[in-house]
Amino acid sequence: VLQNLSQTPVLRELLKEAKMTGTTVKIESPELCMEPQLIKLDQPGPLTLAMHQFVTEMQETKKGVVTPKELFAQVCKK
């Protein structure tokens, strides 16, 4: 599952944006009859940061072993 997540470009981009301070995300849905929503993201929490770190390591380490220790630690805290 984590390998699949690390290969999802949209997730990688969203995590990268969420890590930046003051990021605003625009959500649009042509299927819904409503105006686009602009959402200002809060500072990322420890779980988001751990997920970003893990996905980045998976992308950068093509043949090495990556252990999701910190990510699992943050999941267990939840």
C-alpha positions in Angstrom: 0.0 0.0 0.0 2.8 2.4 0.9 4.6 1.7 -2.4 1.4 2.5 -4.3 0.9 5.8 -2.3 4.5 6.8 -3.0 3.9 6.4 -6.8 0.8 8.7 -6.7 2.0 12.0 -8.3 -1.1 13.9 -7.0 -0.4 12.8 -3.4 3.3 13.7 -3.7 2.4 17.2 -5.0 -0.3 17.8 -2.3 2.1 16.7 0.5 4.7 19.1 -0.9 2.2 22.0 -1.0 0.8 21.1 2.4 4.3 21.3 3.9 4.7 25.0 2.8 3.5 27.7 5.2 0.3 29.6 4.1 -0.7 27.3 1.3 -4.1 27.7 -0.2 -5.7 24.9 -2.1 -8.5 25.4 -4.6 -11.1 22.7 -4.8 -13.3 22.6 -7.9 -15.9 20.1 -9.0 -17.7 20.5 -12.3 -20.2 17.8 -11.1 -21.4 19.9 -8.2 -23.2 23.2 -8.7 -21.2 25.3 -6.4 -18.4 27.9 -6.5 -14.8 26.7 -6.3 -13.6 26.5 -2.7 -10.4 28.1 -1.5 -9.0 26.5 1.6 -6.1 27.8 3.6 -4.1 25.0 5.1 -2.9 25.0 8.7 0.6 24.1 9.5 1.1 20.4 8.8 1.0 18.1 11.8 3.5 15.3 12.7 1.6 12.7 10.7 1.6 14.8 7.5 5.2 15.6 7.9 6.1 11.9 8.4 4.1 10.9 5.3 5.8 13.6 3.3 9.2 12.4 4.5 8.4 8.8 3.7 7.0 9.5 0.2 10.1 11.6 -0.6 12.5 8.9 0.6 10.6 6.3 -1.5 11.0 8.5 -4.5 14.7 9.3 -4.0 15.8 5.9 -2.9 15.2 3.8 -6.0 17.0 0.6 -5.0 17.7 1.1 -1.3 15.6 0.0 1.6 13.2 2.5 3.1 11.7 1.9 6.5 8.5 3.7 7.5 9.4 3.7 11.2 8.6 7.4 11.8 5.4 7.2 9.7 4.2 4.1 11.7 5.1 5.8 15.0 2.9 8.8 14.1 0.0 6.5 13.0 0.2 4.6 16.3 0.0 7.9 18.2 -3.3 8.7 16.5 
